[in-house]
Amino acid sequence: MEIEELPEEAPKASLARENLLEEAQRAASSGTVDGKKVVSIVVIGHVDAGKSTLMGRLLYEVGRLDEKTKRANERGSLKAGKSSFSWAWGLDGTTEERQRGITMDIAQQFFSTPHRQITVLDAPGHKDFVPNMISGASQADCALLVVDAATGEFEAGFERGGQTREHVLLVRSLGVSQIIVAVNKLDQVEWSQARYNEIESTLRPFLAQSGFTASKTSFVPMGAMLGVNLVGREGEDAKQLNEWYSGPTLVDRLDKMEPPKRDYANFFRLPISNIFKTQSTSNVYITGRIAGGIVQVGEKVRAMPGDDSVVGVVKSIEVEDAPVNWAMAGTNVTVGLTNIDPISLNIGSVLCFPDEAMPLATVFTARIIVFDITVPITSGASVELFNQSRDVPATTSKLLSLIDRATGEVKKKNPRVLTKNVSAEVEISLRGAGSSIGTKGVPLEPFSVNKDIGRILLRRGGETIAAGIVLEILG
Ligand SMILES: Nc1nc2c(ncn2[C@@H]2O[C@H](COP(=O)(O)OP(=O)(O)OP(=O)(O)O)[C@@H](O)[C@H]2O)c(=O)[nH]1
């Protein structure tokens, strides 16, 4: 991203709040920008399933990656001795990623289909990079799950230890309710319909159990590297697939994704997922997805946690690389701030209006679903708490009750341990009281107040062990 210096003057808000609400209501009910609905996707899947190749090829096919860049990528990856990775070079940004042939951070890209404006958050597949993926998924409306159809590869990604299951559970827990499964690398199994059906019939029940409804789950057969069934199915490479498949392409599927419900009437909340500093000590750009309310250029904002005397002014708002005057919940934005020292901002902090400051929590209750763990969760166990783009040390300080997953009723009070796949209510306390995070707490609101912010994940030893929603902030 190119950083420009912001002009010196802080702008004034141009619209009265009532008018802004009316405009937001109109825009939210049409759900469109330039006549298109705006949606964001996170790309998930096991390492080497072909996520970056698929996105690189897709961006090329829809005209976002030009011939020149494509050829430069081909030359670059050939020189590095990794010619088969050339499509992924469209996305895999840093030199380190290119040398290792893996994607490490969330790269943002934009493109359009006939009826949708799409923001793509590419997710890395390596095990230790799951935290990055969480940040991407907490900003997405739809997941694109890429699976490798090659013999033994789909199975390796789907078994315990593979990332397919963990990613699916994670994105659903973070509120993503639509999923498209790209059954990739079908060229490696001679475009076998039987293989495609086998993968679909294995994944469907799992996706349903994970909470994706059948109407919001779809499958697309493809060969990303050859560009088959991304936008079309012409030419020799697509001949075998055309013999048995006449359904939608990936773009046809993407073009039907539904935009999020926009919680524009809520308090303004913008969790910071990235910070871009400028030369100046009082100007900074941040990116994130607005989790509640509306913000306009000229309004005063502060960060939570943060010093309440530090109040900045919104100098610019960009959506999909274009400047706008205001933006509302559900939108991924880049916001330029002035009068604020970048030092007072951290990834995971939440921007809000000074008179509607976000609560900070050190102890809260949550309803969680425990994942497929081998070591049970005990009372007082150390965990890492993930919320938005932040992770902090915490403990499951009290195990309050076991909940029946079907009825939601309490099955047992004060259980001794939580084993795999149970649903429970727990109390969570931040560790490290006395340290900056321990005393100040994390910005958090109950799920009943804000459905984006009120979601949490618990991890232990590099593995996600539970996901849940915040019930009540106790302190
Ligand atoms: N035969 C075949 N190979 C493919 C296809 N798509 C991707 N590949 C190859 O699979 C390998 C992995 O592709 P990537 O796109 O880097 O996979 P990824 O899922 O982004 O990997 P990570 O970023 O490491 O998680 C590369 O060698 C690709 O060229 C395909 O449709 N057919």
The ligand as an SDF file (V2000), in Angstrom:
LIG
                    3D

 32 34  0  0  0  0  0  0  0  0999 V2000
   -1.9150  -30.0500  -10.7980 N   0  0  0  0  0  0  0  0  0  0  0  0
   -2.3390  -28.9610  -10.1810 C   0  0  0  0  0  0  0  0  0  0  0  0
   -1.5270  -28.3370   -9.2990 N   0  0  0  0  0  0  0  0  0  0  0  0
   -1.9970  -27.2330   -8.6790 C   0  0  0  0  0  0  0  0  0  0  0  0
   -3.3020  -26.7310   -8.9140 C   0  0  0  0  0  0  0  0  0  0  0  0
   -3.4880  -25.6500   -8.1320 N   0  0  0  0  0  0  0  0  0  0  0  0
   -2.3360  -25.4820   -7.4350 C   0  0  0  0  0  0  0  0  0  0  0  0
   -1.4240  -26.4150   -7.7530 N   0  0  0  0  0  0  0  0  0  0  0  0
   -0.0640  -26.5800   -7.2280 C   0  0  0  0  0  0  0  0  0  0  0  0
   -0.1060  -26.8780   -5.8380 O   0  0  0  0  0  0  0  0  0  0  0  0
    0.9920  -26.2800   -5.1560 C   0  0  0  0  0  0  0  0  0  0  0  0
    0.5100  -25.4260   -3.9910 C   0  0  0  0  0  0  0  0  0  0  0  0
   -0.2170  -24.3250   -4.4700 O   0  0  0  0  0  0  0  0  0  0  0  0
   -0.3990  -22.9780   -3.6360 P   0  0  0  0  0  0  0  0  0  0  0  0
   -1.3420  -22.1330   -4.4130 O   0  0  0  0  0  0  0  0  0  0  0  0
    0.8890  -22.3890   -3.2540 O   0  0  0  0  0  0  0  0  0  0  0  0
   -1.1100  -23.5550   -2.3570 O   0  0  0  0  0  0  0  0  0  0  0  0
   -1.6070  -22.8030   -1.0520 P   0  0  0  0  0  0  0  0  0  0  0  0
   -2.7960  -23.5310   -0.5940 O   0  0  0  0  0  0  0  0  0  0  0  0
   -1.7720  -21.3380   -1.3220 O   0  0  0  0  0  0  0  0  0  0  0  0
   -0.3950  -23.0470   -0.0900 O   0  0  0  0  0  0  0  0  0  0  0  0
   -0.0070  -22.2390    1.2570 P   0  0  0  0  0  0  0  0  0  0  0  0
    0.0110  -20.7790    0.9000 O   0  0  0  0  0  0  0  0  0  0  0  0
    1.3540  -22.7480    1.5930 O   0  0  0  0  0  0  0  0  0  0  0  0
   -1.0180  -22.5940    2.2400 O   0  0  0  0  0  0  0  0  0  0  0  0
    1.7610  -25.4900   -6.2260 C   0  0  0  0  0  0  0  0  0  0  0  0
    2.8250  -26.2680   -6.7030 O   0  0  0  0  0  0  0  0  0  0  0  0
    0.7240  -25.2790   -7.3230 C   0  0  0  0  0  0  0  0  0  0  0  0
    1.2940  -25.0960   -8.5800 O   0  0  0  0  0  0  0  0  0  0  0  0
   -4.1420  -27.4210   -9.8920 C   0  0  0  0  0  0  0  0  0  0  0  0
   -5.2650  -27.0380  -10.1830 O   0  0  0  0  0  0  0  0  0  0  0  0
   -3.5850  -28.5280  -10.4570 N   0  0  0  0  0  0  0  0  0  0  0  0
  1  2  1  0
  2  3  2  0
  2 32  1  0
  3  4  1  0
  4  5  2  0
  4  8  1  0
  5  6  1  0
  5 30  1  0
  6  7  2  0
  7  8  1  0
  8  9  1  0
  9 10  1  0
  9 28  1  0
 10 11  1  0
 11 12  1  0
 11 26  1  0
 12 13  1  0
 13 14  1  0
 14 15  2  0
 14 16  1  0
 14 17  1  0
 17 18  1  0
 18 19  2  0
 18 20  1  0
 18 21  1  0
 21 22  1  0
 22 23  2  0
 22 24  1  0
 22 25  1  0
 26 27  1  0
 26 28  1  0
 28 29  1  0
 30 31  2  0
 30 32  1  0
M  END
$$$$
